[in-house]
Structures are given as C-alpha cells and as structure tokens.
C-alpha cells in the first residue's frame, strides 16, 4: 500500500516534478527485470542445455516425478523405460530434472 501511495503522490502536481513519477516507474521495471525476468531466462537456458546433452541410457526424472532411463530421442518426444519392458512416450519439455550419475548403463 505504501508503494502505491508513493507512486500516486509522485504523479500529482503537488508531489514534485512531473518526471519523478516516470523515474519511479522505470526504476520499478528495472528492479523487476533484474530480480524476476533475468533469473528465469538463465534457468530456462540451463534446462535447455541439460536437455540437449541427454542421450539414450541417461537416467531422467519427468515433471510428474516419474524416474526412468532414456531409450529413444525423437524430434519432440522421448521414450523412457520406467520398468523392465515398460516404455512411455513423453514430451521433451516435461523432463526437468536430471539426477546425478548419468552414466550410460546399457
């Protein structure tokens, strides 16, 4: 509530010059960029880099928490073996976590 009051007072003629409100809004967007948008972009690039490094035989964890071993890599999907002889096809975007120990055990 205090931030809203400051912004409203900064924009009023009695609150100071007309540029104060604009400066406050620009400053707010700069802070949002450095604390919210930029870290998300870095995290997304890191996840994409991890997905690009995957190969058949790597152990993966899906967004739903399913653990398995990567069997096939297609254009937009992976085929993951979750138990002996049980394979599922999942979208590439649903692989978020790659646990340590990604040795290919064939």
MILUM-56770 format. One record per residue: z, y, x of N, C-alpha, C in turn. Coordinates in steps of 0.02 Angstrom, whole numbers, plus 50000, padded with zeros to 5 digits. Last residue first. Example, Ala and Ser with C-alpha at 12.3 -4.5 7.8 and 13.67 -1.06 7.14 Angstrom:
503544988850642503574994750684503945000250645503904971650660503904977550615503904983550660
//
This chain:
489854751951208489354748351167489474741051167490664765651219490854758651223490384754651179490604780251295490174776051255490334768751268492024790351281491634785751320491204781551273492814801151238492164799851208491734795151249494164806051242493994799251260493334797251228494704815851102494644814651174494464807351186493704817950950494324816550988494184815351062492954830650876492764825150920493374823650962492794837650718493234836050773492954830150812491754839150625492094844950652492494843450714490414834850538490774832550597491084838650630489654840350439490324837950420490704834950479488394843550480488874849050476489584846650458487654831850467487864834050534488404839350531488164820750337487814826850358488084829050426488144802850353488484809150339488054814950365488124786350303487704791950324488044798450305489044772450367488954777750317488504783050347489294754950384488994761150409488924766050352490124741250434490134746250379489884752850408490244732550542489704731450495489674736350437491874736550561491384731650585490864730350531491914753750511492234747150519491684742450542491124764650523491834765850513492244759450517489794771450603490084764950587490844765950583488684783650545489324782350578489584775450555487284792750567487514786450539488124784450580486994809850525487234804850573487364798450534485654821450486486204816850470486394812650530484534828550514485074832150480485684827750467483804819650602483714826950602484304830650573484984807350667484364809350635484314816950635485744795750764485694802950755485004804450727486844781750744486174784750744486234792250735488224779250771487724774150782487024777050788489834784150816489164786450801488654781050819491244777650740490844777850801490134779450781492624786050655492114780950665491754781850731493694792150529493584790850600493064785350606493764804650410493534797850423493384797150497494084817350367494584813550403494394806350419493124825350314493554821750267494084817550300492414829350424492824834350390493304831150340492574815450542492224819750494492704824750463492604811650710493024812450651492654817250605491924799550827491924805850791492424805750734491454792650982491924792350926491944799250894489814788251034490384792751036490814791850974488714780351006489274777251040489884781751045487434792351025487654786050995488194782751038488134808651062487634803451073487894797051039488394826351062488544819651037487964814951050488084839151096488234834651151488374827451127487964845850977487354844751015487464839651072489304846950940488864842650901488224841050940489754856151036490034849451035489584844650997489004867350996488914864651063489174857551067489544869550869488834867850875488684864850944490844873150908490744867150867490014864950872490564885050978490894879551012490784872950975490044893150877489624891350934489914885350972491194894450797490604891150770490124888950826492034901550883492234894850862491624891050835491334913650893491454909650953491624902450934491394917950759490754916650791490824912350853492774919650745492434914650705491754912950734493024930450835493304923750848492974918250807492244940750764492074938350831492384931550848492944942650640492244940450643492074937350710494334946150672494134941150623493434938450635494584955550772495114950750756494894945350707493434963350787493724960250846494264955050830493164967350653492674963750692493004960050750494324974350615494144968150579493644964050620494204985150703494774980650709494624974050674493054991050650493064988750720493624983750731493474994450521492944989450530492924986850601494455004150554494644998150516494114992650525493655013950613494165010550653494395004050619492935017950502492585014950558493075011150601493995023450427493615017850400493235014250456494415033950511494875028650492494505022450467493265041950515493515038950577493985033150562493225046050383492675042050410492905038450473494395053650376494305047850333493765043150360494115063950468494675059550479494605053050438493125072650429492945067250475493505062150485493675082750355493285077650320493115071750363495365086550407494645087550408494295081750373496715084650289496445086150355495705087150351497175083650161497405078850209497165080250280496585091750068497215094050095497485089450150495435084450033495365090750070496025093150101495575066750065495675072650023495625078950065495525056350156494905058450124494975064650081496835054350191496365056550243495725059050213497375049450075497575056150097497095058750149496765036750073496645041550018496825048650039497295031150190496575032050183496395037050128498655031050157498425034850216497675036250210498665022550046498875029550039498625033750097498245010650107497845013650055498025021050045499315008450192498655009450221498195012850170500355006150100500385011950144499705013550174500004994150041500005000050000500005006250043
//
